[in-house]
Structure formats: C-alpha cells, structure tokens
Amino acid sequence: MDSKAPRKDTTTSNVATNSSNVYDTIDSFAHANVATATSGVSPSVLAEAWMDWATHMAVSPGKQLQLIQQGMQNAQSIWTASLGLSTPEIPDDRRFTGEGWQKYPFNVLSHAHQQSWQWWQDAVTGVHGVTPEHENLMAFAAGLVSDTIAPSNFAPTNPDVISATITEQGQNLVRGAKNLFDDVIAKTNNALPEDPHPFEIGHNLAVTPGKVVLRNDLIELIQYAPVTGKVRPEPILIVPAWIMKYYILDLSAQNSLVAFLVAQGFTVFMISWKNPQVSDRDLGMADYREMGVMAAIDAALSITKAPKLHAMGYCLGGTLLSIAAAAMGRDKDKRLASVTLLAAQVDFTEAGPLRLFINDSEVTLIEDMMARKGYLSSEQMAGAFALLRARDLIWAPAIREYLLGHRSAAFDLMAWNADATRMPARMHSEYLRKMFLNNDLSEGRYRVKGKAVAVSDLRVPIFAVGTEDDHVAPWESVYKIHLFTDTDITFVLTSGGHNAGIVSEPGHPNRHYRVAHTSADDPYSDPCDWMSENPTQEGSWWTTFAEWLAERSGTPVAPPPMGTAKGDYVPLCDAPGTYVMQR
C-alpha cells in the first residue's frame, strides 16, 4: 500500500492569491487617484456625515419649522436694512472691521453673510440623533463653504479692494495678477516664490553655533557651543517634530529658544530629522524612536559624561518622546532627569479639528495615496492644515496678495513655515492608526519591542506647555497629561498658537501665560477649573522654564567637549548641518 499522502495542488490557490494581489493593486491605484482629486479627503467621510444629518433632518419637522422661521426673520432683517429702515448689525469679525464695511451697502452685505453663516451652522447642528462626530464635520464643512462665498473674497463686494482700485487706478489688480502668476509658476516648478528679503538657513535662520556630532540614516544630532564659563551638568536634548524643520526652535538670533537655553548655562543637543525620500518609505515609528530619540540620548550622555539629561519634545516629537520615556520607565532606564512636552499630546480623543477627518476610510485613502510615492508630500500636509484655518491661511492672504496686490512682509516664522518636509509612508500610517484612530498610547496598547508601554511609567518631573489658540494640539488635550501620569507636573498655558505660542521670547510684546505646579498626590482639576484658578502673568514662559530646569539640575561645571576626539561622535560639520538643507 502506498503510504504517501496525495500531493496538494497549489496551482489554484497561487492563481487566486496572484489575482487578489492584482485586484488590490487596482483598488489602491483607484483610491490614490481619488485622493489626488480630493486633496486627500475621503469622499465617504463627508458622505456618511451628510447622510446621517440628512436622514435625521428629514424626520425632524420641528427643526425644519425652526429653520424656516429663522430664515424668514433673517430675510426680513436684510430687507429692512437694505431699505434703510433699520441699522444692520455689524458682525464681530475682523474681515469686516474696515471703515468701508460700516457704510451702505457693504454693511448690509456683511450682515447678510453673517446671518447666512449662522443659519447654516444652526441647520447642521442640534439635529436630534446625529452623532457628535458627524455634526462637527457638517458644521466645519458648512462654515468652509460659507467662508468661500464671503463678500470680502470678491473685488466687487469688498470696499477695501474697490477703494484701492480707484486710488491706484487698477494697479493693485495688476500687481495681484502678477503675484498670482508668480505663485502658480513657483507651485508648478515646486519652488518657493521669490522674496526680495529672503531668509537663509545658516545665515539668518538656525544660526546658533554648534557642531553635528552624529549622523545616521534618519537624524543629524547637533551639539551647540557653550557661551558661559560653566554649564549645568545635565544636558538638554530637544526632539522636534519631523513634519517641519527643527529650526522653529532656532529661528533668528533674537527669538531662538536654543540660543536662550545656551545663554542660561545649559548644554543643548538638537535632533535634525532627515527629509525622507522614496527609499525611506519603510521607516516606522520604531525607527524614529530607536535611530532618533534613543540614539541621541546615547550620544548626548556619552559626550557629556552626565548620568542623566533633560528631554524636551515638541508636537509630534513630544509624542514620540513620551513613547520613548514610557518605555525607558518600563525598562528601569533612569537616564532622564525630566521631560518637557511642548504642544504635545499623549491622548488623541480630543485632538482638535484634525479629528474631523480621521476614520478608517480616510486613513486607508491616505495610505493608498502614499503607496505611489512612498511618502506624504509637504504640499498635501500644508493643504490639510490650511483648510483648518481657511479664513487666515487661504482667504486673507488671497485678498491681500491678489486683490490688493500687497505681498506679505517676510519674517522668520513665515520662512520656516514654507520649508516643509515629507512623511514616510509606514511611519505616517502607523502614527495615524495607532495614535489618532486607535489611541493606543493612552489606552495601553502601544507596544515597544513587543511589550506594551504606559505613560504612567513616566515618573520624572514633567513640564508641559499648551497654547491658547492651538488648532493642531488644543491645550485641553495637552492638559490630559495630568490624567495619565503619576508624577509632578508643571503646566503652562501661553498665549498664541501652535507655533507662535512656543516661539515666545522674553520681550515679545503682548505675551502672557498661566502656570501651576501639580504634585503627584494632588487632586485633579479639570481644564476650566485650572484656568480660573491660575491668573495670567505678563511676559514669556521661557524664563519660568529656565528656572524650572535649573532647580532640577546640578551645580554648574566646566563645559563638555564638542563631540569626542575619536569614536562615534567626532564632529562632522558645523551647525545647522546637511539634513536641514534637504528639499
């Protein structure tokens, strides 16, 4: 009897697998084309929200009657104002604060626009049964469309543009047309528009002296030269976000956080991330932690011979630092003296307007879009952030530059903002899914080296900074660090937005902040209570931060060498290095 088992025919299964791969490739290609056409916004996200709203609105006769009544009242108000029988209410909106907007008929136009905007907000919100996520998205979309057709956006209905056109005999429109043409050409050629007063990295940006003491396939590590006779023994390692260049923290000489800290007697190290190429598509969050944060910690401590360092992370860099610090706490790695988180989140359930579009459909679409190039381009990222603040980042510049013909005055933060980077496909996919979509870090599912990490394992003092007008990392979300750690926390709420609030040097006009210290055993206060209990202080939070660091540092000693004479950390070149120059 033949004891051999019958040979399995794998031909059919192989064909099925190959066919499936072909079909998946076709789908991915189609999705990428859809993403290109919609600037990366999944149509199904908007469709689901609209269907949820429309379905519930259709069976809400009370809401419909309320909107009809409101619409009729609005029409009557506009009609009487247009006939001069009543004074239109001028909206509290800086788009309509000019003198021309106070006069007829432009006061009626701004009044009508504001009433229309509010009517649509009322129409898409407060509909019984609509999920909060869909309601928020519909309100955002309705506001976006309403702002698009605002009278301030069109020359014939903007009194400031009409006045400029008459005064300049149309030369403002000529300059505006030229500005538009130059911008289109620059965009087509993937170049920055010409600037009569350009900012240049290493010349008037990122000018703090230092040396690149480490370079690998992901980072350059910059060590900054001391300017004081003695320095604190614990160095500071800064982990910036990789979505933009590091020099947001080393802008011009007068507003460089790096230069400020060096002047306070600290040895400062800065990670400068590589601008990823197609070949870097498989770099993931683990690579950013290991080749970035951990490699930099090893280098900084090896050079300075210090047992501990102060670690600081900004935005995404702060989230990554939280992961690295949590893993270090889990593994009893005690090389951190403190952790500072600047506009950085560890929980993403209330992560601001970006949450509006994050679901499985949107993330899948972005993944398919990145599959072509191996990365998410800087233009796609910039477009997404611009939509979140369309009034300020799209329409206001368009009016100023294309209708009034005035180029925006160049300044350092604007130059930095235009110098964006790419995001590797794998890393960005992991970040969106594990952080925004699944919230793995705060819920204990994020794994480092196969084991889960928890932010509660972070037992060193924390200095956390939120900004009042942050649309990327709302301060209430940043404040949640109080819920996930059992350690001393000093929390600062500063004026400004995600970037300008952090770049808040001493002497900067109209700056204020709140600060409070919470011990590990203190009871929790929610954000509203915390804000009411802590009055504002005029000035910059930088000085408070420097004092906080000094209190947690040792007695000043002689400065360490710049890199090492031999081995892995021999200085390679002067700061700002080569990675920051990559376009």
C-alpha positions as CSV (number, residue, x, y, z in Angstrom):
1,M,0.0,0.0,0.0
2,D,1.4,3.4,-0.9
3,S,1.8,5.4,2.3
4,K,2.5,8.7,0.7
5,A,-0.2,11.4,1.2
6,P,-1.6,12.8,-2.0
7,R,0.3,15.8,-3.3
8,K,-1.6,19.1,-2.7
9,D,-2.3,21.0,-5.9
10,T,-1.3,24.6,-5.1
11,T,-1.9,25.9,-8.6
12,T,-5.4,27.1,-7.9
13,S,-4.5,28.8,-4.6
14,N,-1.5,30.5,-6.2
15,V,-3.6,31.9,-9.1
16,A,-6.2,33.1,-6.6
17,T,-3.5,34.8,-4.5
18,N,-2.0,36.5,-7.6
19,S,-5.4,37.6,-8.8
20,S,-6.2,39.0,-5.4
21,N,-3.0,41.0,-5.4
22,V,-3.8,42.4,-8.8
23,Y,-7.2,43.4,-7.7
24,D,-5.8,45.0,-4.6
25,T,-3.3,46.9,-6.7
26,I,-6.1,48.2,-9.0
27,D,-8.1,49.3,-6.0
28,S,-5.1,51.0,-4.4
29,F,-4.4,52.8,-7.7
30,A,-8.0,54.0,-8.0
31,H,-8.1,55.2,-4.4
32,A,-4.8,57.1,-4.9
33,N,-6.4,58.9,-7.9
34,V,-9.4,59.8,-5.8
35,A,-7.1,61.1,-3.1
36,T,-5.3,63.3,-5.6
37,A,-8.5,64.7,-6.9
38,T,-9.9,65.4,-3.4
39,S,-6.6,66.7,-1.9
40,G,-6.5,63.6,0.4
41,V,-10.1,63.9,1.8
42,S,-12.1,60.7,1.7
43,P,-15.5,61.4,-0.1
44,S,-17.1,58.7,2.1
45,V,-16.3,60.7,5.3
46,L,-18.3,63.6,4.1
47,A,-21.0,61.4,2.5
48,E,-21.5,59.5,5.8
49,A,-21.8,62.7,7.8
50,W,-24.2,64.2,5.2
51,M,-26.4,61.1,5.1
52,D,-26.6,61.0,8.9
53,W,-27.6,64.6,9.0
54,A,-30.0,64.5,6.1
55,T,-31.7,61.3,7.3
56,H,-32.4,62.8,10.8
57,M,-33.3,66.2,9.4
58,A,-35.9,64.6,7.2
59,V,-37.8,63.3,10.2
60,S,-37.4,66.4,12.3
61,P,-40.3,68.7,11.4
62,G,-39.8,70.8,14.5
63,K,-36.2,71.6,13.4
64,Q,-37.4,72.3,9.9
65,L,-40.0,74.8,11.1
66,Q,-37.5,76.5,13.4
67,L,-35.1,77.0,10.4
68,I,-37.9,78.3,8.2
69,Q,-38.9,80.8,10.9
70,Q,-35.3,81.8,11.3
71,G,-34.8,82.2,7.6
72,M,-37.8,84.4,7.3
73,Q,-36.6,86.6,10.1
74,N,-33.2,86.9,8.5
75,A,-34.8,87.8,5.2
76,Q,-36.9,90.5,6.9
77,S,-33.8,91.9,8.7
78,I,-31.8,92.1,5.5
79,W,-34.7,93.6,3.6
80,T,-35.4,96.4,6.1
81,A,-31.6,97.1,6.4
82,S,-31.3,97.3,2.6
83,L,-34.1,99.9,2.5
84,G,-32.5,101.9,5.3
85,L,-35.4,101.2,7.7
86,S,-33.0,99.6,10.2
87,T,-29.3,99.6,11.1
88,P,-27.7,96.3,10.2
89,E,-25.7,94.6,12.9
90,I,-22.0,94.7,12.1
91,P,-20.5,91.2,12.8
92,D,-17.7,90.9,15.3
93,D,-15.4,89.6,12.5
94,R,-12.0,91.1,11.6
95,R,-12.8,90.6,7.9
96,F,-15.4,93.3,8.2
97,T,-13.7,95.8,10.6
98,G,-12.5,98.3,8.0
99,E,-14.2,101.7,7.7
100,G,-15.7,100.8,4.3
101,W,-17.6,97.9,5.8
102,Q,-19.5,100.3,8.1
103,K,-21.2,102.0,5.1
104,Y,-24.1,101.1,2.9
105,P,-24.3,98.7,1.0
106,F,-21.3,96.8,2.4
107,N,-22.7,96.8,5.9
108,V,-25.7,95.0,4.6
109,L,-23.6,92.5,2.7
110,S,-21.5,91.7,5.8
111,H,-24.7,91.5,7.9
112,A,-26.3,89.1,5.3
113,H,-23.2,86.9,5.2
114,Q,-23.1,86.6,9.0
115,Q,-26.8,85.7,9.2
116,S,-26.3,83.1,6.4
117,W,-23.3,81.6,8.1
118,Q,-25.2,81.4,11.4
119,W,-28.3,79.9,9.7
120,W,-26.2,77.1,8.2
121,Q,-24.5,76.4,11.5
122,D,-27.9,76.1,13.1
123,A,-29.1,73.9,10.3
124,V,-26.4,71.3,10.6
125,T,-26.2,71.3,14.4
126,G,-28.7,70.4,17.1
127,V,-30.5,67.8,14.9
128,H,-31.7,65.1,17.2
129,G,-30.0,61.8,16.6
130,V,-26.9,62.9,14.6
131,T,-23.6,61.7,16.1
132,P,-21.4,64.4,17.5
133,E,-18.6,63.4,15.1
134,H,-20.8,63.9,12.0
135,E,-22.4,67.1,13.5
136,N,-18.9,68.6,14.0
137,L,-17.8,67.7,10.5
138,M,-21.0,69.1,8.9
139,A,-20.6,72.3,10.9
140,F,-17.0,72.6,9.7
141,A,-17.9,71.9,6.1
142,A,-20.8,74.4,6.2
143,G,-18.5,77.0,7.6
144,L,-15.9,76.3,5.0
145,V,-18.4,76.8,2.1
146,S,-19.9,79.9,3.7
147,D,-16.5,81.5,4.1
148,T,-15.7,80.7,0.5
149,I,-18.5,82.9,-0.7
150,A,-18.0,85.7,1.8
151,P,-18.3,89.2,0.3
152,S,-14.8,90.1,1.4
153,N,-13.4,87.5,-1.1
154,F,-14.6,89.3,-4.2
155,A,-13.4,92.6,-5.6
156,P,-16.9,94.0,-6.5
157,T,-18.2,93.4,-2.9
158,N,-15.1,94.3,-0.9
159,P,-14.9,98.1,-0.2
160,D,-11.2,97.9,0.6
161,V,-10.4,96.5,-2.8
162,I,-12.8,99.0,-4.5
163,S,-11.1,101.9,-2.7
164,A,-7.6,100.6,-3.6
165,T,-8.6,100.1,-7.2
166,I,-9.9,103.6,-7.6
167,T,-7.0,105.2,-5.7
168,E,-4.3,103.2,-7.6
169,Q,-6.2,103.3,-10.9
170,G,-6.2,99.5,-11.0
171,Q,-2.5,98.9,-10.4
172,N,-3.4,96.8,-7.3
173,L,-5.1,94.3,-9.6
174,V,-2.2,94.4,-12.0
175,R,0.2,93.6,-9.1
176,G,-2.2,91.0,-7.8
177,A,-2.3,89.3,-11.2
178,K,1.5,89.2,-11.3
179,N,1.6,87.8,-7.8
180,L,-0.9,85.1,-8.8
181,F,1.1,84.2,-11.9
182,D,4.4,84.1,-10.0
183,D,2.8,81.8,-7.3
184,V,1.4,79.5,-10.0
185,I,4.7,79.2,-11.7
186,A,6.5,78.6,-8.4
187,K,4.0,76.0,-7.4
188,T,4.3,74.3,-10.8
189,N,8.1,74.2,-10.5
190,N,7.9,73.1,-6.9
191,A,9.9,76.2,-5.8
192,L,9.3,79.0,-3.3
193,P,8.1,82.4,-4.6
194,E,10.9,84.9,-5.0
195,D,11.4,87.1,-1.9
196,P,13.2,90.4,-2.0
197,H,14.4,89.8,1.5
198,P,15.0,86.0,1.7
199,F,15.7,84.1,4.8
200,E,18.5,81.7,4.5
201,I,19.3,78.7,6.8
202,G,22.7,79.2,8.4
203,H,22.7,82.9,7.5
204,N,19.8,84.5,9.3
205,L,17.9,81.3,10.3
206,A,19.3,78.5,12.5
207,V,22.4,80.5,13.3
208,T,23.3,79.3,16.8
209,P,26.9,78.0,16.6
210,G,27.4,74.3,17.1
211,K,28.6,71.0,15.5
212,V,26.9,67.9,14.0
213,V,28.3,65.2,16.3
214,L,26.2,62.3,15.0
215,R,24.7,61.3,11.6
216,N,22.7,58.2,10.8
217,D,20.1,57.4,8.1
218,L,17.4,59.3,10.0
219,I,19.0,62.1,12.0
220,E,21.8,64.5,12.5
221,L,22.5,65.4,16.1
222,I,23.6,69.0,16.7
223,Q,25.6,69.9,19.8
224,Y,25.5,73.7,20.5
225,A,28.6,75.6,21.6
226,P,28.6,76.9,25.2
227,V,28.6,80.7,25.8
228,T,29.0,80.6,29.6
229,G,32.1,79.7,31.6
230,K,30.2,76.9,33.4
231,V,27.2,74.8,32.4
232,R,24.7,72.6,34.2
233,P,25.9,69.0,34.2
234,E,22.7,67.7,32.7
235,P,22.4,68.4,29.0
236,I,19.1,69.2,27.3
237,L,18.0,67.0,24.3
238,I,15.4,68.5,22.1
239,V,13.2,66.3,19.9
240,P,11.4,68.4,17.4
241,A,8.5,67.3,15.1
242,W,9.6,65.8,11.8
243,I,6.7,67.3,10.0
244,M,8.7,70.5,9.7
245,K,12.3,71.5,10.1
246,Y,13.9,71.7,13.5
247,Y,14.8,75.4,13.4
248,I,11.4,76.5,14.6
249,L,13.2,76.4,17.9
250,D,16.3,78.1,16.5
251,L,14.9,80.9,14.3
252,S,16.5,84.3,14.2
253,A,19.1,85.2,16.8
254,Q,16.6,87.2,18.9
255,N,13.9,84.5,19.2
256,S,15.8,81.3,19.3
257,L,14.8,79.0,22.2
258,V,18.1,77.1,21.6
259,A,20.2,80.3,22.0
260,F,18.2,81.3,25.1
261,L,18.8,78.0,26.8
262,V,22.5,78.0,25.9
263,A,22.8,81.5,27.4
264,Q,21.2,80.2,30.6
265,G,24.1,77.8,31.0
266,F,22.8,74.6,29.5
267,T,24.4,72.3,27.1
268,V,21.8,71.8,24.3
269,F,21.5,69.0,21.8
270,M,19.1,69.1,18.9
271,I,17.8,66.4,16.6
272,S,17.6,67.4,12.9
273,W,15.5,64.9,11.0
274,K,16.2,63.7,7.5
275,N,13.7,64.8,4.8
276,P,12.5,61.3,3.7
277,Q,12.9,60.1,0.1
278,V,11.2,57.2,-1.7
279,S,13.8,54.8,-0.3
280,D,12.7,55.7,3.2
281,R,9.1,54.5,2.8
282,D,9.5,51.7,5.2
283,L,10.8,53.7,8.1
284,G,8.4,53.3,11.0
285,M,7.7,54.7,14.4
286,A,10.1,52.2,16.0
287,D,12.9,53.5,13.7
288,Y,12.1,57.1,14.8
289,R,12.4,56.1,18.4
290,E,15.5,54.0,18.1
291,M,17.5,55.9,15.4
292,G,16.2,59.2,16.6
293,V,15.5,59.6,20.4
294,M,17.5,56.7,21.8
295,A,20.5,57.2,19.5
296,A,20.5,60.9,20.5
297,I,20.3,60.1,24.2
298,D,23.2,57.7,24.0
299,A,25.3,60.3,22.1
300,A,24.5,63.3,24.4
301,L,25.3,61.3,27.6
302,S,28.4,59.8,26.1
303,I,29.8,63.2,25.1
304,T,28.9,65.0,28.4
305,K,29.6,62.1,30.7
306,A,26.4,63.0,32.5
307,P,24.3,60.3,34.1
308,K,21.0,62.0,33.2
309,L,19.6,64.6,30.8
310,H,16.6,66.8,30.4
311,A,14.5,65.6,27.4
312,M,12.2,68.1,25.5
313,G,9.8,67.2,22.7
314,Y,7.7,69.5,20.5
315,C,4.5,68.5,18.8
316,L,5.0,65.0,17.2
317,G,8.4,65.0,18.7
318,G,6.8,65.3,22.1
319,T,4.5,62.3,21.4
320,L,7.5,60.3,20.3
321,L,9.5,61.3,23.4
322,S,6.5,60.2,25.6
323,I,6.7,56.8,24.0
324,A,10.4,56.6,24.4
325,A,10.3,57.8,28.0
326,A,7.4,55.4,28.9
327,A,9.5,52.5,27.5
328,M,12.5,53.7,29.5
329,G,10.4,53.8,32.6
330,R,9.1,50.4,32.0
331,D,12.6,49.0,31.5
332,K,14.0,50.8,34.6
333,D,16.2,53.0,32.4
334,K,16.8,56.0,34.7
335,R,18.7,58.3,32.3
336,L,16.1,61.0,32.2
337,A,16.1,63.9,34.7
338,S,12.9,65.5,33.4
339,V,10.6,65.5,30.4
340,T,9.3,68.7,28.7
341,L,6.3,68.5,26.3
342,L,5.6,71.5,24.1
343,A,2.2,71.4,22.5
344,A,2.4,67.6,22.5
345,Q,-0.4,65.1,23.1
346,V,-0.4,61.6,24.6
347,D,-4.2,61.2,24.2
348,F,-5.9,61.9,20.9
349,T,-9.6,61.6,21.7
350,E,-10.0,65.4,21.6
351,A,-7.2,66.3,19.2
352,G,-8.9,69.3,17.6
353,P,-10.2,69.8,14.1
354,L,-7.9,67.1,12.7
355,R,-10.1,64.6,14.3
356,L,-12.9,65.6,12.0
357,F,-11.5,63.6,9.1
358,I,-9.8,60.7,10.8
359,N,-11.5,57.4,10.4
360,D,-10.7,54.1,8.7
361,S,-11.8,55.4,5.3
362,E,-9.7,58.5,5.5
363,V,-6.6,56.7,6.8
364,T,-6.9,54.0,4.1
365,L,-7.2,56.6,1.4
366,I,-4.0,58.4,2.7
367,E,-2.2,55.0,2.8
368,D,-3.1,54.4,-0.8
369,M,-2.0,57.9,-1.8
370,M,1.3,57.4,-0.1
371,A,1.8,53.9,-1.7
372,R,2.7,55.6,-5.0
373,K,5.5,57.8,-3.8
374,G,6.4,56.2,-0.6
375,Y,5.7,59.3,1.4
376,L,3.2,62.0,2.1
377,S,4.3,65.2,0.4
378,S,4.7,68.5,2.2
379,E,2.1,70.1,-0.1
380,Q,-0.6,67.6,1.0
381,M,0.2,68.3,4.6
382,A,0.2,72.1,4.2
383,G,-3.1,71.9,2.3
384,A,-4.8,70.0,5.2
385,F,-3.6,72.4,7.8
386,A,-4.6,75.4,5.7
387,L,-8.2,74.1,5.5
388,L,-8.4,74.1,9.3
389,R,-7.9,77.8,9.3
390,A,-9.1,78.8,5.8
391,R,-10.0,82.4,6.8
392,D,-6.5,83.1,8.0
393,L,-4.4,80.8,5.8
394,I,-6.3,80.9,2.5
395,W,-8.7,83.8,2.1
396,A,-6.9,86.6,3.9
397,P,-3.6,86.0,2.0
398,A,-5.5,85.7,-1.3
399,I,-7.3,89.1,-0.7
400,R,-4.1,90.8,0.4
401,E,-1.8,89.5,-2.4
402,Y,-4.2,89.0,-5.4
403,L,-6.8,91.7,-4.9
404,L,-4.9,94.4,-3.0
405,G,-1.6,93.5,-4.7
406,H,0.5,93.5,-1.5
407,R,3.0,90.8,-0.8
408,S,3.0,89.7,2.8
409,A,6.0,91.0,4.6
410,A,8.6,88.3,5.0
411,F,9.5,87.2,8.5
412,D,11.4,84.2,10.0
413,L,8.4,82.2,11.2
414,M,6.8,82.5,7.7
415,A,10.0,81.3,6.0
416,W,10.2,78.3,8.3
417,N,6.5,77.5,7.7
418,A,7.2,77.3,4.0
419,D,10.1,74.9,4.5
420,A,8.1,71.7,5.0
421,T,9.1,68.1,4.9
422,R,7.8,64.7,3.8
423,M,6.4,61.9,5.9
424,P,7.5,58.3,5.3
425,A,4.5,56.1,4.3
426,R,4.9,53.5,7.0
427,M,5.6,55.9,9.8
428,H,2.7,58.2,8.9
429,S,0.3,55.2,8.6
430,E,1.4,53.9,12.0
431,Y,1.0,57.4,13.6
432,L,-2.5,57.9,12.2
433,R,-3.7,54.4,13.1
434,K,-2.0,53.9,16.4
435,M,-2.4,57.5,17.7
436,F,-5.3,59.3,16.1
437,L,-7.5,56.3,15.1
438,N,-7.0,53.8,17.9
439,N,-5.5,56.0,20.6
440,D,-3.2,53.1,21.6
441,L,-0.7,55.1,23.7
442,S,-3.1,56.4,26.3
443,E,-5.1,53.1,26.3
444,G,-2.1,50.9,27.0
445,R,-2.0,49.1,23.6
446,Y,1.1,50.8,22.1
447,R,4.0,48.3,22.0
448,V,7.7,48.9,22.1
449,K,9.9,45.8,21.5
450,G,6.9,43.6,21.7
451,K,5.7,44.8,25.1
452,A,3.0,47.5,25.9
453,V,4.1,50.8,27.3
454,A,2.1,53.1,29.6
455,V,2.6,56.8,30.1
456,S,2.1,56.2,33.8
457,D,5.5,54.6,33.9
458,L,6.9,58.1,33.3
459,R,7.9,59.1,36.9
460,V,10.3,62.0,36.3
461,P,9.1,65.7,36.6
462,I,7.2,67.0,33.6
463,F,7.0,70.5,32.2
464,A,4.1,70.7,29.8
465,V,3.1,73.7,27.6
466,G,-0.2,74.3,25.9
467,T,-1.1,77.3,23.7
468,E,-4.4,79.1,23.9
469,D,-5.2,79.2,20.1
470,D,-3.7,75.8,19.1
471,H,-5.7,74.2,16.3
472,V,-3.3,71.3,16.0
473,A,-2.9,70.3,19.6
474,P,-5.7,72.0,21.6
475,W,-4.4,72.9,25.1
476,E,-7.2,71.0,26.8
477,S,-5.9,67.9,25.0
478,V,-2.3,68.6,26.0
479,Y,-3.5,69.1,29.6
480,K,-4.7,65.5,29.7
481,I,-1.1,64.5,30.6
482,H,-2.4,65.1,34.2
483,L,-4.7,62.1,33.7
484,F,-2.1,59.6,32.5
485,T,0.9,60.1,34.8
486,D,1.6,59.8,38.5
487,T,4.4,62.4,38.8
488,D,4.9,66.1,39.5
489,I,3.7,68.3,36.6
490,T,4.2,71.9,35.9
491,F,1.7,73.1,33.3
492,V,1.9,76.3,31.3
493,L,-0.8,77.8,29.2
494,T,0.6,80.5,27.0
495,S,-0.9,83.0,24.6
496,G,-0.5,82.3,20.8
497,G,-1.0,79.4,18.6
498,H,0.8,76.1,18.0
499,N,3.9,77.8,16.7
500,A,3.9,81.4,17.8
501,G,3.0,80.4,21.4
502,I,6.1,78.3,21.6
503,V,8.3,80.9,20.0
504,S,7.7,83.4,22.7
505,E,11.0,85.0,23.6
506,P,11.4,87.5,26.6
507,G,10.5,91.0,25.5
508,H,8.0,89.8,22.9
509,P,5.1,92.3,23.1
510,N,1.6,91.2,24.1
511,R,2.6,87.9,25.6
512,H,1.1,86.3,28.7
513,Y,0.9,82.9,30.3
514,R,-0.5,80.9,33.2
515,V,1.5,78.4,35.2
516,A,0.8,76.0,38.0
517,H,2.5,73.1,39.7
518,T,0.7,69.9,40.5
519,S,2.3,67.3,42.8
520,A,1.9,63.6,42.2
521,D,-0.5,63.3,45.1
522,D,-2.6,66.5,44.4
523,P,-6.2,66.1,43.3
524,Y,-7.1,66.5,39.7
525,S,-8.5,69.8,38.4
526,D,-10.3,69.9,35.0
527,P,-9.0,72.5,32.4
528,C,-11.8,75.0,33.1
529,D,-11.1,75.0,36.9
530,W,-7.4,75.1,36.3
531,M,-7.7,78.2,34.1
532,S,-10.0,80.0,36.5
533,E,-7.7,79.3,39.5
534,N,-4.5,80.5,37.8
535,P,-4.3,84.2,36.7
536,T,-2.3,85.3,33.7
537,Q,1.2,86.6,34.0
538,E,2.6,89.1,31.5
539,G,5.8,88.1,29.7
540,S,7.4,85.0,28.3
541,W,7.1,81.5,29.7
542,W,10.8,80.8,28.7
543,T,12.1,82.4,31.9
544,T,9.9,80.3,34.1
545,F,11.0,77.2,32.1
546,A,14.7,78.0,32.6
547,E,14.2,78.5,36.3
548,W,12.3,75.1,36.5
549,L,15.2,73.4,34.7
550,A,17.8,75.0,36.9
551,E,16.0,73.8,40.0
552,R,16.2,70.2,38.7
553,S,19.9,70.4,37.6
554,G,23.2,70.0,39.4
555,T,25.8,72.6,40.3
556,P,27.4,74.2,37.2
557,V,30.6,72.6,35.9
558,A,33.1,73.2,33.1
559,P,31.5,72.8,29.6
560,P,31.9,69.4,28.0
561,P,33.9,69.0,24.8
562,M,32.2,69.5,21.4
563,G,31.7,65.8,20.4
564,T,34.5,63.4,21.0
565,A,38.1,63.3,19.8
566,K,37.6,59.9,18.3
567,G,34.9,57.2,18.1
568,D,31.3,57.6,17.1
569,Y,30.8,61.3,18.0
570,V,33.6,63.1,16.2
571,P,32.2,66.4,14.9
572,L,31.3,66.1,11.3
573,C,30.5,69.6,10.3
574,D,29.2,72.9,11.6
575,A,25.6,73.5,12.6
576,P,23.0,73.6,11.1
577,G,24.2,70.5,9.3
578,T,23.2,69.0,6.0
579,Y,19.8,67.3,6.6
580,V,18.1,70.6,7.3
581,M,19.1,71.7,3.8
582,Q,17.3,68.9,2.1
583,R,14.3,69.9,-0.1
